[in-house]
Amino acid sequence: MDDAAAAFREAITHGRNDVNFTEYLKSLGGVLGHLGRYNEAQAALEQALEQALDESRAEGNGSSNVVSARHSLAEHFLLVLRPMEAIAVTAPSIGIGAKLEGILRYVRAFAFDALGDSAKARSEAVAALELASSDDQKERMRTQLVRILQRRD
């Protein structure tokens, strides 16, 4: 994993103008998170979101790149047990017709569940399934969300 982090850092150093720059940052953030280097991971993921927003000025928060960057940062916040921040970072892309909104609703379901808000967790889980971009994604989500969806409290 340390080698992967070094490789992504190298790509970032030389690839600022590369079309995949945001993806490199998200990947670096993911690797650093798995290494337990949470502050560095968050910094990389926040930079990825900033880059996506800069690149997607016309579409703004509805851009698939922005939604994907928000999703990665929200997943990180769940990993480090900061569900309120996961909810906050996804909020600007919710309810605006973003093509990939379903992945944000998916993360929000787990964030609300972590906060003990079963009703909102279930509502977000249902929305995630309704907004899934494919049948395959819907089934993968349903498998992960089953506990939230079946709860009736």
N, C-alpha and C positions, 0 to 999 in steps of 0.2 A: 504494500500500500504506500509506503514511503516513496518507492520508485515511481508509482503512479502520480503522487502529488508533485514530485519533482518534474515529471514529464509535462503535466498540465501547467505548472508554473513556467516552464520553458516555452510552451506554446503561447501562453499569455504574454510573456515578455516580447515575443516576436510577432504575435498575431493580432495586435490591436485593430488592424484594418481588415482582418480576415472575417468573412461572412459568418463563421462559426464562433466568433469570439465570445458571445454570450454563453454558448454551449460549453466552451472551455471553462469559463468561470463557474458555471453550475456544476460541472463535473469535478472541478477542483474542490468546490464547497462540499460536495458529497463525499469525496475521498477524505478530506480533512475531518469531516464529521464522524466518519467511520473510524478514524484514527484517534478520536476523542479530543481533537483540537478544535473545540467548539467555537471559540472566539474567532479564529482564523476562518473557519467554515462560514460563520455568519457574515464576516466581512466580504468574502468572495461572493456569497449569494446576494448580498445587498448590492455589490458592484454589478453583478449580473442583471439585477432588476433595473438599476440605473441605466445600464447600457441598453437594455431592451426598451426602456422608455424613451431614451434618446433616439434609438433607431426607428421607433414606431410612432413618431409624433402625429402622423395623420390619423392612425387608428387609435392611438392612446391606450387606455386601459382595456380596450376590447381586443387588442392585438394578440394573436396566439403566442407570440414570443413573450409578451408581457405576462400573460396568464401563466405560461409555463414557468417563467422566472418567479412569479408570485407563489406558484405551487411548490417549487423547490424550497423557497425560503420558509413557507408555511410548514412543510414537512420537517425542516430543520427545527423549527420552533416546537413542534410536537416531540421530536427526539429529545430536546433539552427541557421538556416539561414546562413549556411556556405557551399554553393553549390560547390565552387571550391575545398574544402577539400573532399567533397563527390566524386567528379570526380577523384581527386588525389589518394584517398585510394582504389578506384576500379581499377585503371589503370593497376597494375601489373598482374591482372587476366583476362584482356581483350585480345582477339585475340590469345589465346594459347590453345584453344580447351577444356577449362574447361567445365565439364558437366553442371554446374549450371550457366554458363555465362549469361543466360537470365535474372536472377534476378538482376545482376549487371547492365545490359543494361537498365532495367526498372528504377532503381534508377537514373542512369545517364540521362535518358530522363527528369526526373523531375528537376535534377540539371541544365542541360542546359536550360530548360524552365525558371527556376528561374533567370538565368543569361541573359535571353532575346534572346538566340540563338535558334530561332525556327527551323532552318534547322537541326542543330545537335540534338535538342530535338526529332524532328520527325524521324530522322535517327536512333537514339538509340531506340525509341519506336518500330519502324518496326523491328529492330534487336531483341529486347526483345521478340516480338511475334514469330519471326522465331525460336528463341532458347528456347522457353518455353518447359519445361520438360513434359508437358501433355496438353491435350486439355482443361481440367478444368483450369489449370493455365493460359493458353492462353486467355481463356474467361474472367477470373478475371482481368488479366492485361489489356485486351482490354477495359473493362468497366472503369478502372481507367485512362487509357491513351487516352480516346476518345477525349478530348479537344485538346490534343497535335496532335493526328493523323488527326483531321479534319481541323486544322489550315492550311491555304494556303498562308501565308505571306512571 
